[in-house]
Amino acid sequence: MKNLTIIVHAGVQQALADSLRTLEQVEGFTFSHVEGHSHHSEEDPFLSARDKVVGYVPRARVDVLLADGDVDAVLASLVEQSHLSGQGVYWVTAVEAQGRL
């Protein structure tokens, strides 16, 4: 099992959610609101005037649990989405254990 973590600008959160819902490999996902702070933020062409004034970028983090064999297909599908191009970063980590409480 793998955890796919994606962080995108908050402005594309709904588009990312819509994309994830169309993928049969994705059974569910969780969004968290996060703030992006960086001295490189001023160079980001996607920053709004609001982002520049408040000094941070509103972002959304999504965590998706996937079977090992589904990660590449899900990533390939998301990379093809033009509305997500240049809007975020991702990483994949191994899940040691999972269950329900």
MARKOLFI-569792 format. One record per residue (C-alpha): residue in one letter; x, y, z. Coordinates in steps of 0.02 Angstrom, whole numbers, plus 50000, padded with zeros to 5 digits. Example, Ala and Ser with C-alpha at 12.3 -4.5 7.8 and 13.67 -1.06 7.14 Angstrom:
BEGIN
R residuo     u     v     w
R       a 50615 49775 50390
R       s 50684 49947 50357
//
This chain:
BEGIN
R residuo     u     v     w
R       m 50000 50000 50000
R       k 50060 50176 49959
R       n 50009 50350 50011
R       l 50007 50477 49870
R       t 50021 50653 49941
R       i 49986 50800 49827
R       i 49996 50984 49870
R       v 49913 51106 49750
R       h 49861 51288 49748
R       a 49692 51302 49834
R       g 49620 51371 49672
R       v 49628 51201 49588
R       q 49566 51097 49735
R       q 49394 51068 49659
R       a 49468 51020 49490
R       l 49585 50896 49576
R       a 49441 50822 49675
R       d 49340 50802 49515
R       s 49487 50716 49430
R       l 49517 50597 49575
R       r 49332 50549 49580
R       t 49342 50489 49400
R       l 49485 50367 49433
R       e 49429 50189 49471
R       q 49589 50155 49570
R       v 49545 50292 49696
R       e 49423 50234 49828
R       g 49432 50396 49928
R       f 49544 50540 49976
R       t 49565 50671 50111
R       f 49597 50857 50089
R       s 49685 50967 50218
R       h 49710 51154 50202
R       v 49892 51209 50214
R       e 49992 51368 50187
R       g 50142 51378 50073
R       h 50283 51488 50140
R       s 50441 51512 50037
R       h 50561 51648 49987
R       h 50536 51584 49809
R       s 50348 51616 49815
R       e 50368 51787 49733
R       e 50430 51699 49575
R       d 50274 51589 49562
R       p 50175 51644 49408
R       f 50014 51573 49484
R       l 50015 51689 49635
R       s 49868 51805 49651
R       a 49882 51983 49716
R       r 49805 51918 49879
R       d 49942 51787 49897
R       k 50077 51919 49876
R       v 49997 52036 50003
R       v 49969 51910 50143
R       g 50139 51829 50118
R       y 50087 51648 50095
R       v 50001 51541 49968
R       p 49840 51450 50013
R       r 49863 51269 49966
R       a 49769 51106 49983
R       r 49850 50941 50028
R       v 49768 50780 49972
R       d 49814 50608 50035
R       v 49762 50456 49933
R       l 49790 50276 49988
R       l 49826 50167 49836
R       a 49875 49990 49799
R       d 50059 49980 49749
R       g 50016 49940 49569
R       d 49896 50087 49549
R       v 50014 50231 49589
R       d 50089 50250 49415
R       a 49920 50246 49327
R       v 49845 50376 49445
R       l 49996 50491 49426
R       a 49996 50473 49237
R       s 49812 50520 49231
R       l 49838 50673 49341
R       v 49990 50731 49243
R       e 49884 50730 49085
R       q 49760 50851 49164
R       s 49802 51021 49089
R       h 49715 51117 49230
R       l 49838 51041 49355
R       s 49996 51078 49254
R       g 50121 51176 49358
R       q 50000 51188 49504
R       g 50080 51074 49632
R       v 50199 50941 49693
R       y 50179 50762 49747
R       w 50269 50621 49836
R       v 50235 50439 49869
R       t 50272 50350 50033
R       a 50253 50171 50090
R       v 50115 50133 50214
R       e 50176 50022 50355
R       a 50003 49979 50421
R       q 49823 50031 50398
R       g 49657 49993 50477
R       r 49500 50067 50549
R       l 49471 50131 50725
//
